[in-house]
Amino acid sequence: MGTSLFGSVIFGPVKSRRLGISLGVNLLPVDNKLCSFNCIYCECGWAKSGMKPRFAPREVVKEELSSKLAEMRTEHLLPDVITFAGNGEPTMHPDFSAIIDDTVEIRDRFAPSAKIAVLSNATMIGNESVRDALNKIDRNILKLDSALEETVKLIDDPLGNYDLRRTVENMKKFHGSLIIQTMSLRGEYQGRKIDNTTEEEVDAWLKLVEEIKPRQVMIYTIDRETPAKNLHKVSIEELNAIAEKVRMRGIDCSVSG
C-alpha cells in the first residue's frame, strides 16, 4: 500500500491508534497535500511546491460535519473524537478559528460526549487566533519529533523560516494545555543516518518536554507506507522505555507501536 490522500472534507470514522473511533476533518485540498512541513514519514506523501493554496470553505465544513454527525447519531454510532488532520496542516486554513467555533457548536448539538482534537505540526501557534482556537478544544496535539534542530530539518523538512526555540516558547504559552506527539523512527535518508531514539536525542527531547510541561505525551512509530524509503519502525519495548522516562517526570505518556 502506498501513501495516499484523503479524498473528502469529512472522512471515516476510522479506528485511531491513539484516539479511539475518530471522525476526520480535512480542511486542505482533496487532491494534493498542503503543509508547512514535508515530513519524510507522512502517509499523505510529499508536499508539492508551487501549488496554489486551496482550502475547504467554512460553510462546506460546517454543513458536511453536521450532516455526518446527524447520520451517525441516528445509527447510534457516534465517534469518540472529531479529529482535524487530513492532507497537511489544518491550522493553515484562514478560517481555522471560526471553523473550530462551528465545530464546538455542532459537537455540542449532535455528539456532546465526543472530544475535539487537532493534529498540528505547531508551525502556526505563533498566531494568537490559532492559539485561542486550540485552547477551546479537548486535545491540542502538537508535533515535537526532536529537540535537535538538525534532526527536525532532516525528519520534518520545515518549509520557510522555522525556528525550534521559537516553537518551544510558543508551546509554553499553552501553560500545559497541550499534548506533545513524537514520531520515533530510524533509517537512512539522502545518505544520512536517522535515529531520534539515541541517548543524545532522547535526553535533549526530555529536557524540552520538561520545559513545555504538556499534560500528556504521545510516542508512536511508523505504521504505514512512507514517502522516503529505508525508514524503520522502533520496537514497542524501546518506545516503552522512553515513555517510562517521561512518566518518571510526572507526565502521562502513551505508546503506539
Secondary structure, 3 states (H helix, E strand, C coil): CCCCCCCCCEEEEEEECCCEEEEEECCCCCCCCECCCCCCCCCCCCCCCCCCCCCCCHHHHHHHHHHHHHHHHHCCCCCCEEEECCCECHHHCCCHHHHHHHHHHHHHHHCCCCEEEEEECCCCCCCHHHHHHHCCCCEEEEECCCCCHHHHHHHCCCCCCCCHHHHHHHHHCCCCCCEEEEEECEEEECCEEEECCCHHHHHHHHHHHHHHCCCEEEEEECCCCCCCCCEECCCHHHHHHHHHHHHCCCCEEEEEC
